[in-house]
Amino acid sequence: MASSKDYLAFVLDQLSLLHPISYRAMMGEFILYYQGKIVGGIYDDRLLVKPTDAARRLMPDAPLETPYEGAKPMLLVEQIDDREFLKELFDAMASELPSPKKP
């Protein structure tokens, strides 16, 4: 099942405290970027993030879910309605993620 553009719009609205946040469509799903770094994505209308140390610390009980068959598990963000939490989560994750590769 692909993710809906309505859910993408909802997630982007929830992430509106973050700048710059962007996304890229990929095979019916959406990869999310923060500060140019891949932080996670929207898969089957679920917000999943990379299991960084910061994400695990802020969401110790978050279930690991697979975004698609054969992919590495990611953390399910269940506090999707809490903009302040999402800002804290993405800000904490950004420092742990690798910078984008230069072409």
C-alpha positions as CSV (number, residue, x, y, z in Angstrom):
1,M,0.0,0.0,0.0
2,A,1.4,3.4,-0.9
3,S,1.2,6.4,1.3
4,S,-1.3,9.1,0.6
5,K,-0.6,12.7,-0.3
6,D,-3.0,13.7,2.4
7,Y,-1.0,12.0,5.0
8,L,2.2,13.5,3.6
9,A,0.6,17.0,3.9
10,F,-0.5,16.2,7.5
11,V,3.1,15.1,8.5
12,L,4.7,18.1,6.8
13,D,2.3,20.4,8.7
14,Q,3.3,18.7,11.9
15,L,6.9,19.2,11.0
16,S,6.4,22.9,10.3
17,L,8.6,24.0,13.2
18,L,11.6,22.5,11.4
19,H,13.6,24.2,8.7
20,P,14.6,23.1,6.2
21,I,12.4,20.0,5.9
22,S,11.9,18.5,2.5
23,Y,10.8,15.2,0.9
24,R,11.2,13.1,-2.2
25,A,8.7,10.7,-3.6
26,M,10.0,7.2,-4.1
27,M,7.9,4.3,-5.4
28,G,4.7,5.5,-3.7
29,E,6.3,6.5,-0.5
30,F,8.2,9.6,0.7
31,I,11.7,10.0,2.0
32,L,12.1,12.9,4.6
33,Y,15.1,15.1,4.8
34,Y,16.0,17.5,7.6
35,Q,19.0,19.8,7.1
36,G,19.7,17.9,3.9
37,K,20.0,14.6,5.8
38,I,17.7,11.6,5.5
39,V,15.9,11.2,8.8
40,G,13.2,8.8,7.8
41,G,10.2,8.6,5.7
42,I,6.5,8.0,5.3
43,Y,5.7,4.4,4.5
44,D,2.2,3.0,4.3
45,D,1.0,6.2,6.0
46,R,3.3,5.7,9.0
47,L,6.1,8.1,10.0
48,L,9.3,6.0,10.5
49,V,12.7,7.4,11.5
50,K,16.2,6.0,11.5
51,P,17.0,4.3,14.8
52,T,19.7,6.7,16.0
53,D,20.8,6.8,19.6
54,A,18.8,10.1,20.1
55,A,15.7,8.6,18.6
56,R,15.9,5.5,20.8
57,R,16.5,7.7,23.9
58,L,13.5,9.9,23.1
59,M,11.3,7.0,22.1
60,P,12.4,4.1,24.3
61,D,9.2,2.1,23.7
62,A,8.8,2.8,20.0
63,P,8.3,-0.3,18.0
64,L,10.8,-1.2,15.2
65,E,8.9,-1.6,11.9
66,T,10.1,-2.5,8.4
67,P,9.3,0.3,5.9
68,Y,9.2,-2.3,3.0
69,E,10.4,-5.8,2.4
70,G,14.1,-6.2,2.7
71,A,14.7,-2.8,4.4
72,K,16.3,-2.2,7.7
73,P,13.9,-1.7,10.6
74,M,13.0,1.9,11.6
75,L,11.3,3.4,14.6
76,L,7.6,4.1,14.4
77,V,6.8,7.7,15.6
78,E,3.6,7.4,17.6
79,Q,3.6,11.0,18.9
80,I,2.7,12.4,15.5
81,D,0.3,15.0,17.0
82,D,3.0,16.6,19.2
83,R,4.9,19.2,17.1
84,E,7.2,20.2,19.9
85,F,8.2,16.5,20.4
86,L,8.8,16.1,16.6
87,K,11.0,19.2,16.6
88,E,13.0,17.9,19.6
89,L,13.3,14.4,17.9
90,F,14.5,15.7,14.5
91,D,16.9,18.2,16.0
92,A,18.4,15.5,18.2
93,M,18.7,13.1,15.3
94,A,20.3,15.6,12.9
95,S,23.5,15.8,14.8
96,E,23.9,12.0,14.6
97,L,23.2,11.6,10.9
98,P,25.8,11.7,8.2
99,S,26.0,14.8,6.0
100,P,24.9,14.4,2.5
101,K,27.5,13.3,0.0
102,K,28.8,16.0,-2.3
103,P,28.3,15.2,-6.0
